[in-house]
């Protein structure tokens, strides 16, 4: 099992004095990659409470399939689809 510091370095999370905990660093990473700093606290909350695999899947989908200004919306939609267990996304 890897140390948290090794995982953070591998995920290219920038050292920040606000990142006291790993989930804060991951929430900051989400907000930066989705270009949605306005909702930073929401992403930190999700990083703390939600399944990391679902967050990674939704992030990957948003980065690959959405325009830069719509990535946060695509992320939220995909996260909802993953939580509901829908395969086709018609929920």
OpenMM code with the backbone's topology and positions (N, CA, C; nanometers):
from openmm import Vec3, app, unit

residues = "UNK UNK UNK UNK UNK UNK UNK UNK UNK UNK UNK UNK UNK UNK UNK UNK UNK UNK UNK UNK UNK UNK UNK UNK UNK UNK UNK UNK UNK UNK UNK UNK UNK UNK UNK UNK UNK UNK UNK UNK UNK UNK UNK UNK UNK UNK UNK UNK UNK UNK UNK UNK UNK UNK UNK UNK UNK UNK UNK UNK UNK UNK UNK UNK UNK UNK UNK UNK UNK UNK UNK UNK UNK UNK UNK UNK UNK UNK UNK UNK UNK UNK UNK UNK UNK UNK UNK UNK UNK UNK UNK".split()
positions = [
    Vec3(0.0843, -0.1168, 0.0000),
    Vec3(0.0000, 0.0000, 0.0000),
    Vec3(0.0891, 0.1234, 0.0000),
    Vec3(0.0551, 0.2219, -0.0836),
    Vec3(0.1334, 0.3445, -0.0951),
    Vec3(0.0971, 0.4433, 0.0150),
    Vec3(0.1923, 0.5242, 0.0501),
    Vec3(0.1673, 0.6310, 0.1469),
    Vec3(0.0861, 0.7410, 0.0791),
    Vec3(0.0079, 0.8118, 0.1554),
    Vec3(-0.0749, 0.9183, 0.0998),
    Vec3(0.0111, 1.0238, 0.0316),
    Vec3(0.1251, 1.0553, 0.0883),
    Vec3(0.2119, 1.1565, 0.0278),
    Vec3(0.2606, 1.1122, -0.1104),
    Vec3(0.2855, 0.9814, -0.1281),
    Vec3(0.3270, 0.9303, -0.2584),
    Vec3(0.2135, 0.9395, -0.3596),
    Vec3(0.0927, 0.9100, -0.3157),
    Vec3(-0.0237, 0.9179, -0.4044),
    Vec3(-0.0467, 1.0619, -0.4477),
    Vec3(-0.0361, 1.1542, -0.3550),
    Vec3(-0.0566, 1.2957, -0.3869),
    Vec3(0.0488, 1.3434, -0.4867),
    Vec3(0.1735, 1.3033, -0.4665),
    Vec3(0.2788, 1.3417, -0.5597),
    Vec3(0.2535, 1.2831, -0.6979),
    Vec3(0.2073, 1.1588, -0.7026),
    Vec3(0.1811, 1.0925, -0.8292),
    Vec3(0.0638, 1.1570, -0.9028),
    Vec3(-0.0352, 1.2063, -0.8297),
    Vec3(-0.1527, 1.2693, -0.8899),
    Vec3(-0.1289, 1.4161, -0.9231),
    Vec3(-0.0070, 1.4638, -0.8999),
    Vec3(0.0322, 1.6007, -0.9310),
    Vec3(-0.0512, 1.7047, -0.8579),
    Vec3(-0.0817, 1.6788, -0.7332),
    Vec3(-0.1527, 1.7760, -0.6511),
    Vec3(-0.0512, 1.8768, -0.6009),
    Vec3(-0.0765, 2.0025, -0.6272),
    Vec3(0.0156, 2.1081, -0.5891),
    Vec3(0.0106, 2.1286, -0.4381),
    Vec3(0.1283, 2.1412, -0.3785),
    Vec3(0.1344, 2.1660, -0.2346),
    Vec3(0.0702, 2.3011, -0.2057),
    Vec3(-0.0166, 2.3037, -0.1083),
    Vec3(-0.0907, 2.4238, -0.0758),
    Vec3(-0.1110, 2.4267, 0.0754),
    Vec3(-0.0952, 2.5409, 0.1354),
    Vec3(-0.1090, 2.5495, 0.2805),
    Vec3(-0.2515, 2.5180, 0.3260),
    Vec3(-0.3489, 2.5248, 0.2364),
    Vec3(-0.4873, 2.4937, 0.2712),
    Vec3(-0.5143, 2.3436, 0.2730),
    Vec3(-0.4233, 2.2639, 0.2207),
    Vec3(-0.4428, 2.1202, 0.2095),
    Vec3(-0.3877, 2.0479, 0.3313),
    Vec3(-0.4571, 2.0594, 0.4420),
    Vec3(-0.4120, 1.9919, 0.5630),
    Vec3(-0.4383, 1.8421, 0.5540),
    Vec3(-0.5444, 1.8045, 0.4849),
    Vec3(-0.5819, 1.6642, 0.4702),
    Vec3(-0.5833, 1.6258, 0.3231),
    Vec3(-0.5732, 1.4967, 0.2986),
    Vec3(-0.5690, 1.4466, 0.1612),
    Vec3(-0.6959, 1.4797, 0.0856),
    Vec3(-0.8125, 1.4713, 0.1495),
    Vec3(-0.9368, 1.4984, 0.0776),
    Vec3(-0.9463, 1.6460, 0.0373),
    Vec3(-0.8844, 1.7349, 0.1136),
    Vec3(-0.8819, 1.8759, 0.0740),
    Vec3(-0.7986, 1.8946, -0.0524),
    Vec3(-0.6858, 1.8261, -0.0574),
    Vec3(-0.6004, 1.8334, -0.1756),
    Vec3(-0.6740, 1.7792, -0.2976),
    Vec3(-0.7458, 1.6683, -0.2785),
    Vec3(-0.8188, 1.6101, -0.3911),
    Vec3(-0.9341, 1.7010, -0.4343),
    Vec3(-1.0038, 1.7620, -0.3391),
    Vec3(-1.1109, 1.8560, -0.3728),
    Vec3(-1.0578, 1.9761, -0.4490),
    Vec3(-0.9422, 2.0265, -0.4086),
    Vec3(-0.8790, 2.1368, -0.4811),
    Vec3(-0.8424, 2.0945, -0.6227),
    Vec3(-0.7936, 1.9729, -0.6363),
    Vec3(-0.7578, 1.9209, -0.7688),
    Vec3(-0.8813, 1.9145, -0.8584),
    Vec3(-0.9924, 1.8647, -0.8035),
    Vec3(-1.1162, 1.8586, -0.8813),
    Vec3(-1.1588, 1.9971, -0.9280),
    Vec3(-1.1599, 2.0928, -0.8355),
    Vec3(-1.2029, 2.2285, -0.8694),
    Vec3(-1.1135, 2.2901, -0.9767),
    Vec3(-0.9832, 2.2675, -0.9669),
    Vec3(-0.8912, 2.3223, -1.0662),
    Vec3(-0.9109, 2.2590, -1.2028),
    Vec3(-0.9211, 2.1269, -1.2071),
    Vec3(-0.9342, 2.0587, -1.3355),
    Vec3(-1.0683, 2.0860, -1.4017),
    Vec3(-1.1709, 2.1087, -1.3208),
    Vec3(-1.3028, 2.1388, -1.3763),
    Vec3(-1.3231, 2.2888, -1.3982),
    Vec3(-1.2221, 2.3677, -1.3607),
    Vec3(-1.2270, 2.5128, -1.3741),
    Vec3(-1.3510, 2.5695, -1.3043),
    Vec3(-1.3701, 2.5276, -1.1791),
    Vec3(-1.4884, 2.5668, -1.1021),
    Vec3(-1.4488, 2.5983, -0.9580),
    Vec3(-1.3633, 2.6987, -0.9406),
    Vec3(-1.3172, 2.7366, -0.8072),
    Vec3(-1.4306, 2.7912, -0.7210),
    Vec3(-1.5368, 2.8376, -0.7848),
    Vec3(-1.6499, 2.8939, -0.7118),
    Vec3(-1.7133, 2.7913, -0.6177),
    Vec3(-1.7091, 2.6644, -0.6563),
    Vec3(-1.7707, 2.5576, -0.5780),
    Vec3(-1.6670, 2.4675, -0.5116),
    Vec3(-1.5566, 2.5259, -0.4711),
    Vec3(-1.4466, 2.4504, -0.4116),
    Vec3(-1.4912, 2.3696, -0.2902),
    Vec3(-1.5707, 2.4289, -0.2034),
    Vec3(-1.6132, 2.3576, -0.0821),
    Vec3(-1.6977, 2.2343, -0.1158),
    Vec3(-1.7742, 2.2410, -0.2236),
    Vec3(-1.8529, 2.1255, -0.2665),
    Vec3(-1.7618, 2.0107, -0.3084),
    Vec3(-1.6573, 2.0415, -0.3833),
    Vec3(-1.5654, 1.9371, -0.4282),
    Vec3(-1.4876, 1.8772, -0.3110),
    Vec3(-1.4531, 1.9590, -0.2127),
    Vec3(-1.3861, 1.9064, -0.0934),
    Vec3(-1.4804, 1.8137, -0.0185),
    Vec3(-1.6063, 1.8523, -0.0079),
    Vec3(-1.7057, 1.7679, 0.0590),
    Vec3(-1.7216, 1.6351, -0.0157),
    Vec3(-1.7307, 1.6421, -0.1478),
    Vec3(-1.7416, 1.5195, -0.2268),
    Vec3(-1.6190, 1.4314, -0.2083),
    Vec3(-1.5008, 1.4915, -0.2062),
    Vec3(-1.3768, 1.4149, -0.1890),
    Vec3(-1.3750, 1.3436, -0.0550),
    Vec3(-1.4383, 1.4026, 0.0439),
    Vec3(-1.4408, 1.3428, 0.1766),
    Vec3(-1.5463, 1.2339, 0.1884),
    Vec3(-1.6619, 1.2514, 0.1234),
    Vec3(-1.7757, 1.1634, 0.1468),
    Vec3(-1.8069, 1.0646, 0.0350),
    Vec3(-1.7721, 1.0949, -0.0868),
    Vec3(-1.8114, 1.0114, -0.2009),
    Vec3(-1.7042, 0.9082, -0.2344),
    Vec3(-1.7465, 0.8090, -0.3107),
    Vec3(-1.6570, 0.7034, -0.3561),
    Vec3(-1.5554, 0.7610, -0.4546),
    Vec3(-1.4283, 0.7413, -0.4268),
    Vec3(-1.3224, 0.7993, -0.5080),
    Vec3(-1.3239, 0.7455, -0.6510),
    Vec3(-1.3596, 0.6195, -0.6691),
    Vec3(-1.3644, 0.5625, -0.8034),
    Vec3(-1.4706, 0.6318, -0.8881),
    Vec3(-1.5855, 0.6621, -0.8280),
    Vec3(-1.6907, 0.7327, -0.9012),
    Vec3(-1.6471, 0.8753, -0.9348),
    Vec3(-1.5796, 0.9404, -0.8415),
    Vec3(-1.5314, 1.0758, -0.8680),
    Vec3(-1.4297, 1.0760, -0.9822),
    Vec3(-1.3395, 0.9796, -0.9803),
    Vec3(-1.2392, 0.9697, -1.0876),
    Vec3(-1.3046, 0.9428, -1.2225),
    Vec3(-1.4042, 0.8548, -1.2240),
    Vec3(-1.4742, 0.8224, -1.3478),
    Vec3(-1.5484, 0.9441, -1.4016),
    Vec3(-1.6167, 1.0164, -1.3148),
    Vec3(-1.6901, 1.1359, -1.3559),
    Vec3(-1.5937, 1.2441, -1.4040),
    Vec3(-1.4804, 1.2592, -1.3364),
    Vec3(-1.3808, 1.3575, -1.3780),
    Vec3(-1.3252, 1.3231, -1.5150),
    Vec3(-1.2921, 1.1976, -1.5358),
    Vec3(-1.2403, 1.1540, -1.6643),
    Vec3(-1.3404, 1.1805, -1.7760),
    Vec3(-1.4674, 1.1490, -1.7502),
    Vec3(-1.5724, 1.1738, -1.8490),
    Vec3(-1.5814, 1.3233, -1.8813),
    Vec3(-1.5823, 1.4071, -1.7785),
    Vec3(-1.5970, 1.5510, -1.7988),
    Vec3(-1.4794, 1.6093, -1.8765),
    Vec3(-1.3595, 1.5651, -1.8446),
    Vec3(-1.2417, 1.6178, -1.9134),
    Vec3(-1.2348, 1.5719, -2.0584),
    Vec3(-1.2827, 1.4520, -2.0858),
    Vec3(-1.2754, 1.3972, -2.2202),
    Vec3(-1.3891, 1.4426, -2.3119),
    Vec3(-1.5068, 1.4702, -2.2559),
    Vec3(-1.6240, 1.4893, -2.3390),
    Vec3(-1.6912, 1.6253, -2.3334),
    Vec3(-1.6444, 1.7149, -2.2504),
    Vec3(-1.7134, 1.8426, -2.2352),
    Vec3(-1.6221, 1.9589, -2.2723),
    Vec3(-1.6856, 2.0667, -2.3168),
    Vec3(-1.6121, 2.1900, -2.3418),
    Vec3(-1.5633, 2.2441, -2.2072),
    Vec3(-1.4549, 2.3202, -2.2070),
    Vec3(-1.4000, 2.3689, -2.0797),
    Vec3(-1.5010, 2.4416, -1.9914),
    Vec3(-1.5902, 2.5187, -2.0507),
    Vec3(-1.6862, 2.5931, -1.9691),
    Vec3(-1.8004, 2.5065, -1.9169),
    Vec3(-1.8137, 2.3836, -1.9652),
    Vec3(-1.9229, 2.2951, -1.9230),
    Vec3(-1.8739, 2.1715, -1.8484),
    Vec3(-1.7485, 2.1687, -1.8120),
    Vec3(-1.6934, 2.0491, -1.7474),
    Vec3(-1.7553, 2.0218, -1.6111),
    Vec3(-1.7789, 2.1254, -1.5330),
    Vec3(-1.8369, 2.1059, -1.3994),
    Vec3(-1.9768, 2.0460, -1.4118),
    Vec3(-2.0543, 2.0953, -1.5060),
    Vec3(-2.1890, 2.0430, -1.5272),
    Vec3(-2.1842, 1.8969, -1.5736),
    Vec3(-2.0931, 1.8644, -1.6638),
    Vec3(-2.0789, 1.7264, -1.7114),
    Vec3(-2.0339, 1.6350, -1.5976),
    Vec3(-1.9456, 1.6849, -1.5124),
    Vec3(-1.8988, 1.6081, -1.3968),
    Vec3(-2.0154, 1.5741, -1.3047),
    Vec3(-2.0964, 1.6738, -1.2724),
    Vec3(-2.2107, 1.6519, -1.1827),
    Vec3(-2.3110, 1.5548, -1.2440),
    Vec3(-2.3360, 1.5692, -1.3736),
    Vec3(-2.4301, 1.4794, -1.4407),
    Vec3(-2.3790, 1.3357, -1.4361),
    Vec3(-2.2527, 1.3169, -1.4711),
    Vec3(-2.1965, 1.1819, -1.4739),
    Vec3(-2.1916, 1.1219, -1.3341),
    Vec3(-2.1631, 1.2025, -1.2339),
    Vec3(-2.1620, 1.1538, -1.0954),
    Vec3(-2.3011, 1.1071, -1.0545),
    Vec3(-2.4028, 1.1806, -1.0956),
    Vec3(-2.5408, 1.1408, -1.0656),
    Vec3(-2.5743, 1.0091, -1.1346),
    Vec3(-2.5348, 0.9951, -1.2595),
    Vec3(-2.5594, 0.8712, -1.3339),
    Vec3(-2.4900, 0.7536, -1.2660),
    Vec3(-2.3667, 0.7725, -1.2237),
    Vec3(-2.2914, 0.6653, -1.1587),
    Vec3(-2.3520, 0.6274, -1.0241),
    Vec3(-2.3979, 0.7261, -0.9480),
    Vec3(-2.4594, 0.6986, -0.8187),
    Vec3(-2.5892, 0.6218, -0.8330),
    Vec3(-2.6659, 0.6534, -0.9370),
    Vec3(-2.7950, 0.5871, -0.9586),
    Vec3(-2.7788, 0.4505, -1.0238),
    Vec3(-2.6611, 0.4212, -1.0736),
    Vec3(-2.6345, 0.2909, -1.1329),
    Vec3(-2.6894, 0.2746, -1.2737),
    Vec3(-2.7225, 0.3836, -1.3380),
    Vec3(-2.7755, 0.3776, -1.4737),
    Vec3(-2.6630, 0.3565, -1.5718),
    Vec3(-2.6833, 0.2636, -1.6636),
    Vec3(-2.5816, 0.2351, -1.7634),
    Vec3(-2.5910, 0.3313, -1.8803),
    Vec3(-2.7126, 0.3620, -1.9235),
    Vec3(-2.7289, 0.4460, -2.0422),
    Vec3(-2.7392, 0.5946, -2.0123),
    Vec3(-2.7540, 0.6332, -1.8868),
    Vec3(-2.7569, 0.7738, -1.8508),
    Vec3(-2.8898, 0.8416, -1.8732),
    Vec3(-2.9980, 0.7660, -1.8807),
    Vec3(-3.1290, 0.8244, -1.9054),
    Vec3(-3.2050, 0.8540, -1.7777),
    Vec3(-3.1373, 0.8742, -1.6688),
    Vec3(-3.2032, 0.9085, -1.5420),
    Vec3(-3.2045, 1.0561, -1.5203),
] * unit.nanometer
topology = app.Topology()
chain = topology.addChain("A")
for resn in residues:
    res = topology.addResidue(resn, chain)
    for name in ("N", "CA", "C"):
        topology.addAtom(name, app.Element.getBySymbol(name[0]), res)
